Amino acid sequence: MFTPKTLLIIGAGALGSVTACLAARAGHRVTVVDPAPIGANASGVAAGMLAPAFECLLDRASQGRYSLLREARDLWPQLAADIGLELERSGAMALGARDQAAECADALRALGADAAIVAQPDGRWGAFTGDDWRLDPMVALMRLRKAAVEFGARFNDDLTAPLEADGVVLATGAGLTPGDRAPELALLSPIKGHILRAAGDFASGPVLRAPGVYLCRAPGELVLGATMEVGRNDTDVDRSVVARLLVDAQVLTAGLGVLDWRASAGVRAATPDGLPMVGYSCSGDAILAVGARRNGWLLAPMVAGVVLDTLEGRRSSLAALFDPARFGR
């Protein structure tokens, strides 16, 4: 039986919030420190994709990892039920001509995903998979914080306040990198992403995808995204990028240009191989939970589980895969 520890988690995005919730539920005394308001990080700006199929198909860094990402997705239903979070399970669909849809469906099946081609009312075809889900990021962050607090966790916005802890978890993004505590953080690369949201009388439906763009449909909101601007570490909205995203989205559905879009930008942190770093830093001073690239929400329960295994002295089957030392000391 492990002894509960006083745990300091730096960062309240997807990785930090899920870790805080699970650690507090396990009996640890948790304090989360993040100077940003809730949702004002890359996790809050994100679309909330839990998308093992299309992420593996479209993102080179995720290729060959469908089984891992699906395993991560399958950790979400129980966690969502525990915190009262609804998961959107309408699936996802890539649009195009029939031969394009058939080719895409074949590629999805080759990954191991379920896929079918579906005729569309406008004469196009879609390669549909039900394997990809989604959550509402802001609702998820609020439900995770509420649950963590109910389990005894505290949240603090003062990084300079002296806090005694038996263990420290660095769940920072690309913007907060206390490298003196974990030299591995220098390996992280920032990737800026623009995302657009429009409120209206919309209904749920599959995420629509085309090269370089997706459209999420949820009750009362559309989410259009997302750019991948490697090396950019600012959150300024670039109107030219927004305009280009809207042009690219015209292949998905008509009428998007007349909507009142709200643009925002977040910065993801990525490792050289696209997988997160989870485990003790070579400094021995902190446990890392960083660098999930585009899959922060998808991987969050899996990463939190590895953090808890590390903290409580268990050997996780994923420890070697996520070990920060895989890049060398």
Sequence and secondary structure as in RCSB ss.txt:
>XXXX:A:sequence
MFTPKTLLIIGAGALGSVTACLAARAGHRVTVVDPAPIGANASGVAAGMLAPAFECLLDRASQGRYSLLREARDL
WPQLAADIGLELERSGAMALGARDQAAECADALRALGADAAIVAQPDGRWGAFTGDDWRLDPMVALMRLRKAAVE
FGARFNDDLTAPLEADGVVLATGAGLTPGDRAPELALLSPIKGHILRAAGDFASGPVLRAPGVYLCRAPGELVLG
ATMEVGRNDTDVDRSVVARLLVDAQVLTAGLGVLDWRASAGVRAATPDGLPMVGYSCSGDAILAVGARRNGWLLA
PMVAGVVLDTLEGRRSSLAALFDPARFGR
>XXXX:A:secstr
     EEEEE  SHHHHHHHHHHHHTT EEEEE SS TT SHHHHS  EE HHHHHHH GGGTT HHHHHHHHTT
HHHHHHHHT   B   EEEEE HHHHHHHHHHHHHHT   EEEE TTS EEEEESS EE  HHHHHHHHHHHHHH
TT EEE  TTS    SEEEE   SS   TTT GGGGG EEEEEEEEEEESS   EEEEEETTEEEEEETTEEEEE
   EET       HHHHHHHHHHGGGT TTGGGS  EEEEEEEEE TTSS EEEE TTSS EEEE BTT HHHHH
HHHHHHHHHHHTT   TTHHHH GGGG  
